């Protein structure tokens, strides 16, 4: 395997340029899908290579359940500095697994608490809670069922009629495009490989911009949508994160709100699935795609090589 088994661990660096440029140079829908897809491929490949290295490292530990032949010199020679790298991979893989499990558990708990709070409330899509604290977010549903929009009376009272339409259009866009899935996948990828954290940040911003653009198109007034985003964010800025539902896609999510407002005050971005090649965004997108492809080939080749070595070393 040589150094090729280590490449998927650092190839996520090739996605950093597009993670920075996607927010300004791509349509939010294209940016979300590109960053999520690239992050998912890179995280799976790096985790696979960590697993391969961990197998070599575990085979060297005394009392392990693996066959003794898996610690033969011919197998260990496939990994550079096998003693250090193999054992380090065990700890890194354990940390990644723990971080991903913690995120999934937190995601499940948030959704379960939200569903419990809404249990018994009438209404199909929109749940209005009598609460002076201003917040608005979505509660995704499992399977093919539709989710619900959760909004407080405090938030509705602070917005005008046209701004309320923008709010509900924004939240319906989150539900319709299942933005929570993009956020969850990006979060898992960032925990599997810390080099993918810029992509997670980019996805968190692009899903909000995607919903902003959908809301502006439905309302028919970009300035009204921008005013609603700004006002809701100002209100939510005084609310603790636990009360504002910040762990789910939210209209009033705190963060780079000035950039969202500035984007809404400009003309609607052009809808392109891929940026022009000979531009900064185009070159960055191709670099990220090349990095993902190289990571996939390196991890697949390393897996085939190690499996062949283990089969050859294992006595029949």
N, C-alpha and C positions, 0 to 999 in steps of 0.2 A: 504493500500500500504506500509506503514512503510518506513523504510530506503531503501527498494528495489527500490523505485522510484528515489532515489538519485544515485544509483550505476552506471547507464549508463553515468552519468556526469563525473565520475572519472575512469571508466574502460578503456578509451583510454590510460591510463598509461601502460596497459599491452602490448601495441603495441610499446612502445619505444625501447625495446631491438632489435626487428626485424628491426625497422627503422634504427638502427645503424649498424646492421650486414648484412642487405640485400645487400648493395652496394659491399661488399667484398666476401660474401659467397654464393650468389645466381646468377644465370644467369640474366642479366639485364631485359630480357623479363619477367621472372618469378617474379623478384623483383617488377617490375612496376605493374603487374597485382595483386600481393598479397597485396602490400601497398595500391593500389587504392581501391581494394575490401574491405579490412578491414577498411580503413578509411571511406568509404561510409556507411558501416553498422553501425559503431560506431557513426558517425555524425547523421544519421537518428534517431537512438535510443535515443541519448542524446537530440536531438531537440524535439522528441515526448514527452519525459519526462518533458522537460521544458514547453511544451505546456500544459501538464496535471497540472503541478504546477501553471502555469499562470491562468488556469481556476479557480482553488481554490482561488488564490490571487485576481483575478478580481471580483469574486463573493462577496468578502468582501468589495469592494469599494462602497461608497454611490453613487447612481445614475447610476449604471452599468445596461446594458440591459439584464443581465442574470436573470433567475428566482430567487426569494428570497430564495426558498428552497435549492438552491445550496450552500448557506452559512450556512446551519444548522450545529450544532455541530457534528452530526454523519458523515457528509461529511468532515468537517475540521479535524476531528480526524484521518482521513486516511493519513494525511500529518504531519510529525514531525515538530514541531514549525511552524505551518501553517501561522501565521501572518507574520513572518520574511521571511520564505522560499517562501511563495506564492507571496509576493510582490517583492521580489528580482528576482524571476523567470520572472516576467513581464518585468523588465528592461533588464535582460539577453537575453530574447527571442527577444526583440526589437532590441538590439544591434546586435545580430546574424543575424536577418533579414536584417537590414540596411547594414551590412558588405557584406552579400551575394549579395544583390541587387547592391551594388556599384561595386563589382567584375564583375558581369554579364554585367553591363552597360559599364564598362571600356573595357571588352572583346569585346563587340559589337562595341564600338567606334573605337577600334584599327583595327578590321577587316574591318569596313566600310571605314575608312581612307585609309587603304592599298588597298582595292578594288577600291576606287575612284582614287587613284594614278596610278593604272594599267589599268584604263578604256581606251579602245581604242588601247592598245598595242597588236600587233599580237603575235601569238605563243600559243601553247596549254598548255604545262606544265611549260616551263621555260620562265621567263621574265627577260631579261638583261637590266638593267637601266644604262644609261650613267651618271655615278656618280663617282668621284674620291674617295669618302668615301667608305672604304671597309666594306661590310656587306653581309650576306647571310641568308635567313630565308624562311620559308614556309608560304603560305597564304591558310589555309584550306577553302574548299568550303562546301556549304550546301547540305544536301541530298546525293544523289548518285553521284553527280558531282565530278570530280577530282579537287584537289587544284592546286596551282601553286607554283613554286620555284622562289623566287625573289633573284637575285644576281646582284651586282654592277660590273661595269667594273674595278673599283679599286680593288675589291677582286680577280677577274679573273687575272688581270695583276700581282698580287703578288704571284700567285701559278703556279707551273709547270703543265704540262699536266697530269701526274699521280695524282697529288694532286687535280686537278680539277675533275677528275673522282671520287676521294674519296668524295669530297664536294657534288657532285650531287647525289652520292649513299647514302650519309648520309641524305640529304634532302628528297630523294624519300622514304627512310625508315620512316621518320617522317610522310609523307603523307600517305603511304601505311598502317601503323599501327594506324593512327589517334591519334598520341601522344598528340595533343592539347586537346583531350577529357579527357585523363588521367590527364593532368595538370589542366584543369578546375575543374574536380571533386575533385581532391586533394586540390585545392585552396578553393573551397566551403566548403569542410569538415573542413579545418583548420579555416575558419571563423565562422563556426557553433559551433566549440568547439576548443578553443585555445590549448588544450592538444594534438591536432592532427597536430600541426605545424611540428614536426619532420618527420611525414609521408609525408607532402607536400615537405619538403626539399629532402627527399629520392626519391620521384617520379621525382622531377625536375632533379636530378642527373641520375637516372636509365634510363630515356627516352633518355638522351644524350648518355649514355653508350650503350643502345640498338641500337641506330642508328649508333654508332661507330662500333659495331660488325657487323652489316649488311653491312656497307661500307667496312670494312676490308675483309669480305667474298666475296663481289662482286669484289673488286679490286684485291684480291689475294695477298696482301702484307700488313701485319700489320704495318710494319715500315713506309711505305709510308703514311698510314692513320694517324699514330701517328704524323708524321712530318706535315701533312696538318692541323691537329687539333691544334697543337702548334703554327704554323705560323698564322693561321687564328685568333686564340685567341689573339696573340700578336698584330695583326693589330686592332682587335676590341677593345682592351683595351684602345686605344686612342680615341675611338669614343663615344660620349654621348649615353646613353641608348635609347633615343627617336629616334636617327638616326640609331641605329644598329638593331632595331626590336627585342629588348630583351624580349618583352612581348609575343613573339611567339617562337616555337621551332626553334633553330638556330644553325647552324654548328659552328659559331664563338661566341657562348654564353660564356660570362665571368663566372667565378666560379671556381670550383675545377679542373681546366685544368690539373695540374700536375698529379692528380690521374687518369684522363682519359688517359693521355699519358702513364703513367706507366702501366696501365692495358692493353693497346694495345701492349706494348713491351713484355708482357708475353704471354704464350700460350692461345688459345681461351678457355673460361670457358666452363665447361661441361653443357650440356643442360639438366636440371632437372626441372620438374614442382614443386617439393617439395624437400626440403633438407633432408638428412638422419636424422632420429629421434634423435639418440643419439649423436648429435653434438650441438655446441652452437647455430648455425642457426636453426637447427631442433627444439630444445627446445623453442627458441624464437618464431618461427613460430607457434608452437602448443599453446604457451601462448597467442599469439595474436588471434588465432582462438578461443581459449576458452574464451577470453575476449569478442570477438564479439558475440559468442553464448550466454554467460551469459547476455550481454547487451540486446540482442534481447529478451531473455526470461523475463528479468526484466521489460523491457518496455512494452512488450505484456501483461504480468500479471498485471502490474499497470494500463494499459489502460482498461482492462476488469474489474478490480476491481472498478475503478472510474466510468465507465459507469454504472455498476450495482448499485453503491451507488446513482448516480444522478437519475437513473430511479426510484429507490425506494423512494427517497426524493421528487421527482416531483409529485405533485398531478395530478390525471387524470382529 
